[in-house]
Amino acid sequence: MAVEAAGRDATGRGSTRQRNDNNAMDTGQLERFMTKQWLRTFLVLLVGSVVLAGCAGTGTQRQPTEPSEEPVETPDTTTAPVAPPAQTPEVDENRNPYIPGTTRLMDRVFYFGFDQSVLSPDDLATLEMHATFLRNNPDRSIVIEGHADERGTREYNLALGERRADSIRSFLVSAGVSPRQMEIVSYGEERPEDPGHDESAWSRNRRAVLIYR
């Protein structure tokens, strides 16, 4: 009995030792395997790093480019052509002349004092504009009508009307208008501007009138 027990103890100890040896061998193999895996992984990473560094070193380098110069728009300094101002017409629909640069007709009626045929300074300024127009338009002509009020005889008033018309014609000739552009006629008291019989009416009837043709 004692021998059997001793044999079983010896066998049990042998089995335990064998298991321990197997465990120790498995642990060593695992450590070696893990070491190999780590080395393999390290080598792969190292090789990859070297390859990437080589590619980066031998890659085509981009040449620095100069910044493109965009065209600068130059402002247009040329002056736009200015349309000429519209010309003011010289005459109205009846071909009577306007005061230059306006649409206001020149005065064509000139008044005189009682029994007078002398032109006033204002009349002379207006007649100068008529003279300029006639000089610039030699194809135009005028009739100068002379008038008088009802006082006095018919013959006297006809003569007075003629003197009034002739005073205007004389001034225009002195201003350079051709005599061929003018004609005078006297109506005396026959064509009153105002049919009244007082000084207000008479002052309007003592006149000379320019009629353009």
WOMO-V979120 format. One record per backbone hydrogen bond with DSSP energy under -1.0 kcal/mol. CO is the residue of the C=O (numbers start at 1). NH is the residue of the N-H. If there is no record, write none. Layout:
CO|NH ; CO|NH
This chain:
1|5 ; 2|6 ; 3|7 ; 4|8 ; 5|9 ; 6|10 ; 7|11 ; 8|12 ; 9|13 ; 10|14 ; 11|15 ; 12|16 ; 13|17 ; 14|18 ; 15|19 ; 16|20 ; 17|21 ; 18|22 ; 19|23 ; 20|24 ; 21|25 ; 22|26 ; 23|27 ; 24|28 ; 25|29 ; 26|30 ; 27|31 ; 28|32 ; 29|33 ; 30|34 ; 31|35 ; 32|36 ; 33|37 ; 34|38 ; 35|39 ; 36|40 ; 37|41 ; 38|42 ; 39|43 ; 40|44 ; 41|45 ; 42|46 ; 43|47 ; 44|48 ; 45|49 ; 46|50 ; 47|51 ; 48|52 ; 49|53 ; 50|54 ; 51|55 ; 52|56 ; 53|57 ; 54|58 ; 55|59 ; 90|98 ; 92|95 ; 96|92 ; 97|106 ; 99|102 ; 104|99 ; 108|210 ; 110|208 ; 113|116 ; 120|124 ; 121|125 ; 122|126 ; 123|127 ; 124|128 ; 125|129 ; 126|130 ; 127|131 ; 128|132 ; 129|133 ; 130|134 ; 131|135 ; 132|136 ; 133|137 ; 137|140 ; 141|213 ; 142|183 ; 143|211 ; 144|185 ; 145|209 ; 146|187 ; 153|157 ; 154|158 ; 155|159 ; 156|160 ; 157|161 ; 158|162 ; 159|163 ; 160|164 ; 161|165 ; 162|166 ; 163|167 ; 164|168 ; 165|169 ; 166|170 ; 167|171 ; 168|172 ; 169|173 ; 170|174 ; 171|175 ; 172|177 ; 173|176 ; 178|181 ; 179|182 ; 181|142 ; 183|144 ; 185|146 ; 187|190 ; 188|148 ; 198|202 ; 199|203 ; 201|205 ; 202|206 ; 205|207 ; 206|112 ; 207|147 ; 208|110 ; 209|145 ; 211|143
